[in-house]
Amino acid sequence: MSKHGTHSRALHISGTGLPGGTTVQLDGEDIAAALTGLTLRMGTKDRPTAVLDVVLHDLSTDVAEPRIVVPTKSRALLVQLGWTPPVDGEQQGDGS
């Protein structure tokens, strides 16, 4: 575990960097469809850090009981990273 409480993962990025032309694999599984972006930070004294921008649908905060929709691919990625989905109130998306 790192000083931030995260687990080490194997991340592999390949391709052109263009939409549809890049593969992002986390622990051997392609997660590119669940991302809107990725930032790789590297320093001389720190371990490389990847910040994954995960696809989530927008929601309104002005609603008393908002409906939160997490796309299927994003949900799978979040669970792989250690997220435990809530039992009540959470909706699964259509895979987009």
N, CA, C and O atoms as a printed pandas DataFrame, in Angstrom:
     atom_number atom_name residue_name chain_id  residue_number  x_coord  y_coord  z_coord
0              1         N          MET        A               1    0.829   -1.175    0.000
1              2        CA          MET        A               1    0.000    0.000    0.000
2              3         C          MET        A               1    0.873    1.238    0.000
3              4         O          MET        A               1    1.902    1.267    0.675
4              5         N          SER        A               2    0.485    2.251   -0.738
5              6        CA          SER        A               2    1.259    3.485   -0.790
6              7         C          SER        A               2    0.875    4.392    0.362
7              8         O          SER        A               2    0.003    4.062    1.165
8              9         N          LYS        A               3    1.532    5.535    0.435
9             10        CA          LYS        A               3    1.241    6.485    1.508
10            11         C          LYS        A               3   -0.159    7.068    1.385
11            12         O          LYS        A               3   -0.666    7.657    2.339
12            13         N          HIS        A               4   -0.793    6.912    0.220
13            14        CA          HIS        A               4   -2.142    7.428    0.013
14            15         C          HIS        A               4   -3.208    6.379    0.256
15            16         O          HIS        A               4   -4.395    6.665    0.101
16            17         N          GLY        A               5   -2.814    5.165    0.636
17            18        CA          GLY        A               5   -3.779    4.120    0.917
18            19         C          GLY        A               5   -4.304    3.425   -0.319
19            20         O          GLY        A               5   -5.346    2.772   -0.258
20            21         N          THR        A               6   -3.609    3.546   -1.445
21            22        CA          THR        A               6   -4.051    2.897   -2.668
22            23         C          THR        A               6   -3.233    1.639   -2.900
23            24         O          THR        A               6   -2.148    1.479   -2.341
24            25         N          HIS        A               7   -3.752    0.759   -3.716
25            26        CA          HIS        A               7   -3.071   -0.482   -4.027
26            27         C          HIS        A               7   -2.287   -0.325   -5.320
27            28         O          HIS        A               7   -2.671    0.461   -6.186
28            29         N          SER        A               8   -1.197   -1.061   -5.459
29            30        CA          SER        A               8   -0.438   -1.069   -6.705
30            31         C          SER        A               8   -1.208   -1.877   -7.741
31            32         O          SER        A               8   -1.746   -2.942   -7.440
32            33         N          ARG        A               9   -1.255   -1.368   -8.938
33            34        CA          ARG        A               9   -1.948   -2.032  -10.044
34            35         C          ARG        A               9   -1.031   -2.012  -11.255
35            36         O          ARG        A               9   -0.154   -1.154  -11.358
36            37         N          ALA        A              10   -1.226   -2.949  -12.169
37            38        CA          ALA        A              10   -0.484   -2.966  -13.422
38            39         C          ALA        A              10   -1.289   -2.188  -14.463
39            40         O          ALA        A              10   -2.406   -2.579  -14.801
40            41         N          LEU        A              11   -0.725   -1.089  -14.973
41            42        CA          LEU        A              11   -1.399   -0.259  -15.971
42            43         C          LEU        A              11   -0.578   -0.277  -17.250
43            44         O          LEU        A              11    0.630   -0.042  -17.218
44            45         N          HIS        A              12   -1.228   -0.555  -18.376
45            46        CA          HIS        A              12   -0.556   -0.601  -19.672
46            47         C          HIS        A              12   -1.355    0.253  -20.653
47            48         O          HIS        A              12   -2.548    0.027  -20.854
48            49         N          ILE        A              13   -0.692    1.230  -21.257
49            50        CA          ILE        A              13   -1.337    2.130  -22.217
50            51         C          ILE        A              13   -0.647    1.944  -23.555
51            52         O          ILE        A              13    0.579    2.016  -23.635
52            53         N          SER        A              14   -1.425    1.705  -24.615
53            54        CA          SER        A              14   -0.836    1.562  -25.944
54            55         C          SER        A              14   -1.786    2.121  -26.984
55            56         O          SER        A              14   -2.990    2.227  -26.753
56            57         N          GLY        A              15   -1.230    2.475  -28.127
57            58        CA          GLY        A              15   -2.040    2.972  -29.233
58            59         C          GLY        A              15   -1.636    4.364  -29.654
59            60         O          GLY        A              15   -0.549    4.845  -29.334
60            61         N          THR        A              16   -2.548    5.008  -30.391
61            62        CA          THR        A              16   -2.261    6.307  -30.993
62            63         C          THR        A              16   -2.551    7.480  -30.072
63            64         O          THR        A              16   -2.043    8.578  -30.296
64            65         N          GLY        A              17   -3.346    7.271  -29.054
65            66        CA          GLY        A              17   -3.778    8.365  -28.196
66            67         C          GLY        A              17   -5.024    9.051  -28.717
67            68         O          GLY        A              17   -5.566    9.941  -28.062
68            69         N          LEU        A              18   -5.478    8.649  -29.878
69            70        CA          LEU        A              18   -6.697    9.203  -30.470
70            71         C          LEU        A              18   -7.907    8.410  -30.013
71            72         O          LEU        A              18   -7.783    7.246  -29.632
72            73         N          PRO        A              19   -9.099    9.044  -30.048
73            74        CA          PRO        A              19  -10.309    8.313  -29.654
74            75         C          PRO        A              19  -10.461    7.017  -30.460
75            76         O          PRO        A              19  -10.376    7.025  -31.688
76            77         N          GLY        A              20  -10.680    5.936  -29.769
77            78        CA          GLY        A              20  -10.852    4.637  -30.413
78            79         C          GLY        A              20   -9.546    3.975  -30.815
79            80         O          GLY        A              20   -9.551    2.829  -31.263
80            81         N          GLY        A              21   -8.427    4.675  -30.663
81            82        CA          GLY        A              21   -7.146    4.125  -31.086
82            83         C          GLY        A              21   -6.207    3.825  -29.938
83            84         O          GLY        A              21   -5.019    3.580  -30.150
84            85         N          THR        A              22   -6.730    3.843  -28.721
85            86        CA          THR        A              22   -5.892    3.637  -27.547
86            87         C          THR        A              22   -6.479    2.551  -26.662
87            88         O          THR        A              22   -7.689    2.501  -26.439
88            89         N          THR        A              23   -5.619    1.694  -26.166
89            90        CA          THR        A              23   -6.016    0.664  -25.226
90            91         C          THR        A              23   -5.422    1.018  -23.866
91            92         O          THR        A              23   -4.235    1.325  -23.751
92            93         N          VAL        A              24   -6.257    0.970  -22.853
93            94        CA          VAL        A              24   -5.806    1.183  -21.478
94            95         C          VAL        A              24   -6.177   -0.079  -20.715
95            96         O          VAL        A              24   -7.356   -0.383  -20.530
96            97         N          GLN        A              25   -5.159   -0.809  -20.276
97            98        CA          GLN        A              25   -5.401   -2.053  -19.546
98            99         C          GLN        A              25   -4.994   -1.876  -18.094
99           100         O          GLN        A              25   -3.898   -1.407  -17.790
100          101         N          LEU        A              26   -5.897   -2.260  -17.207
101          102        CA          LEU        A              26   -5.632   -2.260  -15.778
102          103         C          LEU        A              26   -5.664   -3.707  -15.317
103          104         O          LEU        A              26   -6.695   -4.373  -15.412
104          105         N          ASP        A              27   -4.549   -4.186  -14.825
105          106        CA          ASP        A              27   -4.424   -5.589  -14.418
106          107         C          ASP        A              27   -4.864   -6.529  -15.535
107          108         O          ASP        A              27   -5.508   -7.545  -15.274
108          109         N          GLY        A              28   -4.516   -6.191  -16.793
109          110        CA          GLY        A              28   -4.793   -7.035  -17.947
110          111         C          GLY        A              28   -6.168   -6.877  -18.563
111          112         O          GLY        A              28   -6.466   -7.532  -19.561
112          113         N          GLU        A              29   -7.015   -6.028  -18.002
113          114        CA          GLU        A              29   -8.381   -5.845  -18.506
114          115         C          GLU        A              29   -8.517   -4.470  -19.155
115          116         O          GLU        A              29   -8.148   -3.462  -18.553
116          117         N          ASP        A              30   -9.049   -4.422  -20.394
117          118        CA          ASP        A              30   -9.183   -3.151  -21.097
118          119         C          ASP        A              30  -10.279   -2.309  -20.453
119          120         O          ASP        A              30  -11.433   -2.730  -20.380
120          121         N          ILE        A              31   -9.908   -1.110  -19.984
121          122        CA          ILE        A              31  -10.847   -0.220  -19.294
122          123         C          ILE        A              31  -11.082    1.075  -20.064
123          124         O          ILE        A              31  -11.741    1.982  -19.555
124          125         N          ALA        A              32  -10.551    1.177  -21.286
125          126        CA          ALA        A              32  -10.619    2.427  -22.045
126          127         C          ALA        A              32  -12.050    2.938  -22.210
127          128         O          ALA        A              32  -12.273    4.148  -22.152
128          129         N          ALA        A              33  -13.017    2.055  -22.411
129          130        CA          ALA        A              33  -14.402    2.477  -22.619
130          131         C          ALA        A              33  -15.026    3.089  -21.375
131          132         O          ALA        A              33  -16.048    3.769  -21.470
132          133         N          ALA        A              34  -14.432    2.858  -20.219
133          134        CA          ALA        A              34  -14.969    3.393  -18.964
134          135         C          ALA        A              34  -14.317    4.723  -18.582
135          136         O          ALA        A              34  -14.607    5.272  -17.519
136          137         N          LEU        A              35  -13.435    5.245  -19.447
137          138        CA          LEU        A              35  -12.704    6.470  -19.134
138          139         C          LEU        A              35  -13.055    7.621  -20.062
139          140         O          LEU        A              35  -13.370    7.416  -21.235
140          141         N          THR        A              36  -12.997    8.840  -19.523
141          142        CA          THR        A              36  -13.080   10.041  -20.359
142          143         C          THR        A              36  -11.702   10.666  -20.505
143          144         O          THR        A              36  -11.495   11.540  -21.347
144          145         N          GLY        A              37  -10.764   10.217  -19.685
145          146        CA          GLY        A              37   -9.409   10.738  -19.765
146          147         C          GLY        A              37   -8.498   10.042  -18.783
147          148         O          GLY        A              37   -8.937    9.285  -17.918
148          149         N          LEU        A              38   -7.211   10.321  -18.941
149          150        CA          LEU        A              38   -6.206    9.729  -18.089
150          151         C          LEU        A              38   -5.033   10.701  -18.008
151          152         O          LEU        A              38   -4.594   11.236  -19.026
152          153         N          THR        A              39   -4.534   10.927  -16.814
153          154        CA          THR        A              39   -3.367   11.776  -16.614
154          155         C          THR        A              39   -2.299   10.948  -15.924
155          156         O          THR        A              39   -2.558   10.330  -14.892
156          157         N          LEU        A              40   -1.109   10.934  -16.488
157          158        CA          LEU        A              40   -0.001   10.194  -15.908
158          159         C          LEU        A              40    0.974   11.197  -15.312
159          160         O          LEU        A              40    1.467   12.083  -16.010
160          161         N          ARG        A              41    1.252   11.055  -14.018
161          162        CA          ARG        A              41    2.179   11.942  -13.322
162          163         C          ARG        A              41    3.422   11.149  -12.943
163          164         O          ARG        A              41    3.335   10.073  -12.352
164          165         N          MET        A              42    4.573   11.698  -13.292
165          166        CA          MET        A              42    5.826   11.028  -12.976
166          167         C          MET        A              42    6.799   12.051  -12.414
167          168         O          MET        A              42    6.907   13.165  -12.928
168          169         N          GLY        A              43    7.496   11.675  -11.371
169          170        CA          GLY        A              43    8.490   12.543  -10.775
170          171         C          GLY        A              43    9.755   11.753  -10.487
171          172         O          GLY        A              43    9.756   10.524  -10.561
172          173         N          THR        A              44   10.821   12.449  -10.162
173          174        CA          THR        A              44   12.087   11.767   -9.917
174          175         C          THR        A              44   12.116   11.043   -8.585
175          176         O          THR        A              44   12.891   10.102   -8.412
176          177         N          LYS        A              45   11.284   11.465   -7.637
177          178        CA          LYS        A              45   11.312   10.855   -6.299
178          179         C          LYS        A              45   10.044   10.080   -5.953
179          180         O          LYS        A              45    9.980    9.441   -4.903
180          181         N          ASP        A              46    9.047   10.127   -6.813
181          182        CA          ASP        A              46    7.782    9.464   -6.515
182          183         C          ASP        A              46    7.480    8.388   -7.540
183          184         O          ASP        A              46    7.969    8.418   -8.669
184          185         N          ARG        A              47    6.674    7.452   -7.123
185          186        CA          ARG        A              47    6.183    6.402   -8.007
186          187         C          ARG        A              47    5.241    7.030   -9.042
187          188         O          ARG        A              47    4.490    7.940   -8.694
188          189         N          PRO        A              48    5.256    6.576  -10.298
189          190        CA          PRO        A              48    4.302    7.120  -11.275
190          191         C          PRO        A              48    2.867    6.945  -10.787
191          192         O          PRO        A              48    2.518    5.923  -10.196
192          193         N          THR        A              49    2.044    7.955  -11.042
193          194        CA          THR        A              49    0.657    7.935  -10.611
194          195         C          THR        A              49   -0.236    8.186  -11.812
195          196         O          THR        A              49   -0.026    9.145  -12.555
196          197         N          ALA        A              50   -1.226    7.337  -12.004
197          198        CA          ALA        A              50   -2.211    7.522  -13.062
198          199         C          ALA        A              50   -3.515    7.985  -12.431
199          200         O          ALA        A              50   -4.025    7.348  -11.509
200          201         N          VAL        A              51   -4.052    9.094  -12.928
201          202        CA          VAL        A              51   -5.349    9.594  -12.488
202          203         C          VAL        A              51   -6.343    9.239  -13.584
203          204         O          VAL        A              51   -6.235    9.724  -14.710
204          205         N          LEU        A              52   -7.313    8.388  -13.247
205          206        CA          LEU        A              52   -8.301    7.927  -14.219
206          207         C          LEU        A              52   -9.570    8.753  -14.097
207          208         O          LEU        A              52  -10.147    8.853  -13.014
208          209         N          ASP        A              53  -10.007    9.347  -15.202
209          210        CA          ASP        A              53  -11.274   10.075  -15.239
210          211         C          ASP        A              53  -12.341    9.089  -15.704
211          212         O          ASP        A              53  -12.394    8.721  -16.877
212          213         N          VAL        A              54  -13.184    8.669  -14.774
213          214        CA          VAL        A              54  -14.168    7.622  -15.029
214          215         C          VAL        A              54  -15.472    8.227  -15.532
215          216         O          VAL        A              54  -15.908    9.271  -15.046
216          217         N          VAL        A              55  -16.093    7.568  -16.509
217          218        CA          VAL        A              55  -17.361    8.018  -17.077
218          219         C          VAL        A              55  -18.458    7.875  -16.041
219          220         O          VAL        A              55  -18.709    6.776  -15.545
220          221         N          LEU        A              56  -19.113    8.976  -15.711
221          222        CA          LEU        A              56  -20.296    8.979  -14.851
222          223         C          LEU        A              56  -21.312    9.915  -15.488
223          224         O          LEU        A              56  -20.930   10.906  -16.110
224          225         N          HIS        A              57  -22.581    9.620  -15.346
225          226        CA          HIS        A              57  -23.615   10.502  -15.859
226          227         C          HIS        A              57  -23.807   11.664  -14.897
227          228         O          HIS        A              57  -23.637   11.522  -13.686
228          229         N          ASP        A              58  -24.164   12.815  -15.455
229          230        CA          ASP        A              58  -24.432   13.985  -14.616
230          231         C          ASP        A              58  -25.687   13.764  -13.794
231          232         O          ASP        A              58  -26.575   13.005  -14.181
232          233         N          LEU        A              59  -25.749   14.441  -12.648
233          234        CA          LEU        A              59  -26.952   14.392  -11.837
234          235         C          LEU        A              59  -27.194   15.764  -11.251
235          236         O          LEU        A              59  -26.267   16.556  -11.084
236          237         N          SER        A              60  -28.416   16.032  -10.948
237          238        CA          SER        A              60  -28.789   17.310  -10.360
238          239         C          SER        A              60  -28.711   17.218   -8.852
239          240         O          SER        A              60  -29.165   16.238   -8.262
240          241         N          THR        A              61  -28.132   18.239   -8.221
241          242        CA          THR        A              61  -28.053   18.244   -6.769
242          243         C          THR        A              61  -29.234   18.972   -6.147
243          244         O          THR        A              61  -29.328   19.068   -4.924
244          245         N          ASP        A              62  -30.144   19.490   -6.982
245          246        CA          ASP        A              62  -31.312   20.202   -6.479
246          247         C          ASP        A              62  -32.501   19.265   -6.247
247          248         O          ASP        A              62  -33.578   19.714   -5.853
248          249         N          VAL        A              63  -32.311   18.000   -6.484
249          250        CA          VAL        A              63  -33.372   17.012   -6.334
250          251         C          VAL        A              63  -33.266   16.399   -4.934
251          252         O          VAL        A              63  -32.174   16.081   -4.464
252          253         N          ALA        A              64  -34.408   16.240   -4.283
253          254        CA          ALA        A              64  -34.410   15.692   -2.922
254          255         C          ALA        A              64  -33.796   14.293   -2.877
255          256         O          ALA        A              64  -33.017   13.991   -1.973
256          257         N          GLU        A              65  -34.130   13.455   -3.824
257          258        CA          GLU        A              65  -33.584   12.103   -3.902
258          259         C          GLU        A              65  -33.072   11.874   -5.319
259          260         O          GLU        A              65  -33.778   11.287   -6.139
260          261         N          PRO        A              66  -31.850   12.329   -5.621
261          262        CA          PRO        A              66  -31.351   12.214   -6.990
262          263         C          PRO        A              66  -31.157   10.761   -7.403
263          264         O          PRO        A              66  -30.858    9.900   -6.576
264          265         N          ARG        A              67  -31.329   10.505   -8.682
265          266        CA          ARG        A              67  -31.074    9.184   -9.264
266          267         C          ARG        A              67  -29.677    9.247   -9.865
267          268         O          ARG        A              67  -29.420   10.060  -10.754
268          269         N          ILE        A              68  -28.790    8.413   -9.396
269          270        CA          ILE        A              68  -27.419    8.384   -9.885
270          271         C          ILE        A              68  -27.263    7.163  -10.781
271          272         O          ILE        A              68  -27.556    6.039  -10.372
272          273         N          VAL        A              69  -26.798    7.391  -12.009
273          274        CA          VAL        A              69  -26.617    6.302  -12.957
274          275         C          VAL        A              69  -25.126    6.144  -13.237
275          276         O          VAL        A              69  -24.470    7.083  -13.687
276          277         N          VAL        A              70  -24.605    4.975  -12.973
277          278        CA          VAL        A              70  -23.216    4.656  -13.257
278          279         C          VAL        A              70  -23.209    3.685  -14.434
279          280         O          VAL        A              70  -23.750    2.585  -14.323
280          281         N          PRO        A              71  -22.601    4.075  -15.568
281          282        CA          PRO        A              71  -22.554    3.166  -16.716
282          283         C          PRO        A              71  -21.925    1.825  -16.334
283          284         O          PRO        A              71  -21.043    1.766  -15.477
284          285         N          THR        A              72  -22.380    0.769  -16.968
285          286        CA          THR        A              72  -21.958   -0.588  -16.645
286          287         C          THR        A              72  -20.439   -0.739  -16.672
287          288         O          THR        A              72  -19.865   -1.330  -15.757
288          289         N          LYS        A              73  -19.779   -0.214  -17.705
289          290        CA          LYS        A              73  -18.322   -0.357  -17.809
290          291         C          LYS        A              73  -17.615    0.429  -16.709
291          292         O          LYS        A              73  -16.601   -0.023  -16.176
292          293         N          SER        A              74  -18.139    1.590  -16.372
293          294        CA          SER        A              74  -17.541    2.385  -15.290
294          295         C          SER        A              74  -17.744    1.682  -13.955
295          296         O          SER        A              74  -16.845    1.647  -13.114
296          297         N          ARG        A              75  -18.929    1.126  -13.772
297          298        CA          ARG        A              75  -19.235    0.393  -12.535
298          299         C          ARG        A              75  -18.258   -0.765  -12.355
299          300         O          ARG        A              75  -17.728   -0.975  -11.264
300          301         N          ALA        A              76  -18.022   -1.516  -13.433
301          302        CA          ALA        A              76  -17.100   -2.652  -13.365
302          303         C          ALA        A              76  -15.696   -2.186  -12.996
303          304         O          ALA        A              76  -15.018   -2.831  -12.196
304          305         N          LEU        A              77  -15.253   -1.067  -13.575
305          306        CA          LEU        A              77  -13.936   -0.528  -13.257
306          307         C          LEU        A              77  -13.859   -0.092  -11.800
307          308         O          LEU        A              77  -12.886   -0.397  -11.111
308          309         N          LEU        A              78  -14.873    0.615  -11.330
309          310        CA          LEU        A              78  -14.880    1.076   -9.944
310          311         C          LEU        A              78  -14.852   -0.094   -8.966
311          312         O          LEU        A              78  -14.156   -0.036   -7.952
312          313         N          VAL        A              79  -15.599   -1.152   -9.257
313          314        CA          VAL        A              79  -15.601   -2.343   -8.405
314          315         C          VAL        A              79  -14.218   -2.988   -8.424
315          316         O          VAL        A              79  -13.725   -3.433   -7.387
316          317         N          GLN        A              80  -13.587   -3.040   -9.606
317          318        CA          GLN        A              80  -12.238   -3.597   -9.726
318          319         C          GLN        A              80  -11.242   -2.808   -8.880
319          320         O          GLN        A              80  -10.285   -3.377   -8.354
320          321         N          LEU        A              81  -11.464   -1.503   -8.746
321          322        CA          LEU        A              81  -10.579   -0.646   -7.961
322          323         C          LEU        A              81  -10.908   -0.673   -6.468
323          324         O          LEU        A              81  -10.218   -0.041   -5.667
324          325         N          GLY        A              82  -11.970   -1.410   -6.092
325          326        CA          GLY        A              82  -12.273   -1.574   -4.677
326          327         C          GLY        A              82  -13.550   -0.910   -4.195
327          328         O          GLY        A              82  -13.852   -0.971   -3.003
328          329         N          TRP        A              83  -14.313   -0.277   -5.080
329          330        CA          TRP        A              83  -15.561    0.384   -4.700
330          331         C          TRP        A              83  -16.624   -0.660   -4.411
331          332         O          TRP        A              83  -16.756   -1.642   -5.142
332          333         N          THR        A              84  -17.375   -0.450   -3.354
333          334        CA          THR        A              84  -18.509   -1.299   -3.049
334          335         C          THR        A              84  -19.771   -0.504   -3.369
335          336         O          THR        A              84  -20.059    0.491   -2.703
336          337         N          PRO        A              85  -20.529   -0.933   -4.384
337          338        CA          PRO        A              85  -21.739   -0.193   -4.753
338          339         C          PRO        A              85  -22.753   -0.183   -3.612
339          340         O          PRO        A              85  -22.846   -1.148   -2.853
340          341         N          PRO        A              86  -23.506    0.898   -3.493
341          342        CA          PRO        A              86  -24.547    0.938   -2.469
342          343         C          PRO        A              86  -25.639   -0.085   -2.771
343          344         O          PRO        A              86  -25.883   -0.420   -3.930
344          345         N          VAL        A              87  -26.281   -0.569   -1.739
345          346        CA          VAL        A              87  -27.335   -1.566   -1.909
346          347         C          VAL        A              87  -28.611   -0.912   -2.411
347          348         O          VAL        A              87  -29.300   -1.474   -3.263
348          349         N          ASP        A              88  -28.937    0.273   -1.893
349          350        CA          ASP        A              88  -30.169    0.976   -2.268
350          351         C          ASP        A              88  -29.851    2.231   -3.064
351          352         O          ASP        A              88  -28.811    2.856   -2.856
352          353         N          GLY        A              89  -30.742    2.599   -3.973
353          354        CA          GLY        A              89  -30.669    3.880   -4.625
354          355         C          GLY        A              89  -29.730    3.996   -5.794
355          356         O          GLY        A              89  -29.747    5.019   -6.479
356          357         N          GLU        A              90  -28.913    3.003   -6.058
357          358        CA          GLU        A              90  -27.964    3.119   -7.152
358          359         C          GLU        A              90  -28.508    2.416   -8.377
359          360         O          GLU        A              90  -29.054    1.316   -8.289
360          361         N          GLN        A              91  -28.353    3.063   -9.518
361          362        CA          GLN        A              91  -28.856    2.519  -10.771
362          363         C          GLN        A              91  -27.657    2.116  -11.635
363          364         O          GLN        A              91  -26.615    2.771  -11.617
364          365         N          GLN        A              92  -27.823    1.039  -12.381
365          366        CA          GLN        A              92  -26.784    0.606  -13.305
366          367         C          GLN        A              92  -27.160    1.077  -14.682
367          368         O          GLN        A              92  -28.320    0.986  -15.084
368          369         N          GLY        A              93  -26.178    1.584  -15.415
369          370        CA          GLY        A              93  -26.427    2.108  -16.756
370          371         C          GLY        A              93  -26.540    1.043  -17.800
371          372         O          GLY        A              93  -26.560   -0.152  -17.504
372          373         N          ASP        A              94  -26.615    1.496  -19.038
373          374        CA          ASP        A              94  -26.830    0.596  -20.183
374          375         C          ASP        A              94  -25.545    0.128  -20.839
375          376         O          ASP        A              94  -25.592   -0.501  -21.896
376          377         N          GLY        A              95  -24.389    0.421  -20.237
377          378        CA          GLY        A              95  -23.127   -0.042  -20.805
378          379         C          GLY        A              95  -22.426    1.011  -21.623
379          380         O          GLY        A              95  -21.365    0.748  -22.189
380          381         N          SER        A              96  -23.002    2.217  -21.701
381          382        CA          SER        A              96  -22.350    3.259  -22.486
382          383         C          SER        A              96  -21.250    3.916  -21.695
383          384         O          SER        A              96  -20.586    4.823  -22.197
